[in-house]
Amino acid sequence: MIMPESFGTAPRFKKMFVSAYSPSHITGFFMICDNFNPLYKGSVGGGIVLEAGCVSEVSLNNSLKTRTELKINGVDAVAATTKYVVDRMIGRSKQAVSVTVTTNFEVPVGCGFGASGAGALSTAIALNELLSLNMTRNEVAQIAHLAEVENSTGLGDVIAESNGGVVIRKKPGPPGIGLIDTVPHAGAKISYVIFGKKATKTVLSDETMKRSINEAGKAALKELMQKPDFDNFMLVSRRFSLRSGVISAKCRDAIEAVDAEGKVASVAMLGDTVFVVGDSEALKEFGEVKESRLTGVGARVIH
């Protein structure tokens, strides 16, 4: 990549485009933690980070005015969470910048894979390098977390996707504020069936549902910390999905079918997706089975 020619009074940057990758994140159980300060708002709980995620390419355009174009899987999109990131980071550059963000997902949006967080995080990482903002990784991730919280698209995905692994979120918030721990996972294969989409914002606005989630989430976190390993994470997540009341009848049927074959399945929160470790013949009866592997690597610039 070379230094662009001067476009009138347009700013000069070292690169014309940067790509960044973020893994996806399935939350097995969680507890909502409200706070007036959005940096301290989020969730505690447990989840798994998958290799299948997204790549965001951010490119500069020849323009003297600030303009943002967003695309998801090649299609023009509103993408409010990613737009928030772009606006905040362009504001830090203090220059008129016209950018295009193209995010390609390997996982579906709105199905419990933390896709909005992954899109926001990968975009923020790319913009930090593209605009030479010299922000730390924690500062970059904090903007992505703010974007999620302010747009009600997620609460704890960013800190997990920044780290990778089987993540226990012990304190809410983004990297630098939240606190996480991890348990061994050996890159296990995860199989899953998607039944449909579920709007995180709709669930988080239901006070009765929030109370049910928090009661089940508190118990789940206590149970996992008594035996913090991957097998127990799956057991605790299954119990949470059944106790919290946020799962559909199809998800419940799939969990019970997998249980009957001697395996443990649970639901990706907050989505309408059932996942299991390894293969499951029972799960095949409920739709197309897709798969990915656990990864211990977090979001990063790619070349």
Secondary structure, 3 states (H helix, E strand, C coil): CCCCCCCCCCCCCCCCEEEEEEEEEEEEEEEEECCCCCCCCEEEEEEEEEEEEEEEEEEECCCCCCEEEEEECCEECCCHHHHHHHHHHHHHHCCCCEEEEEEEECCCCCCCCCHHHHHHHHHHHHHHHHCCCCCCHHHHHHHHHHHHHHCCCCCCHHHHHHHCCEEEEEECCCCCCCEEEEECCCCCEEEEEEEECCCHHHHHCCHHHHHHHHHHHHHHHHHHHHCCCHHHHHHHHHHHHHHHCCCCHHHHHHHHHHHHCCCCEEECECCEEEEEECCCHHHHCCCCCEEEEECCCCCEEEC
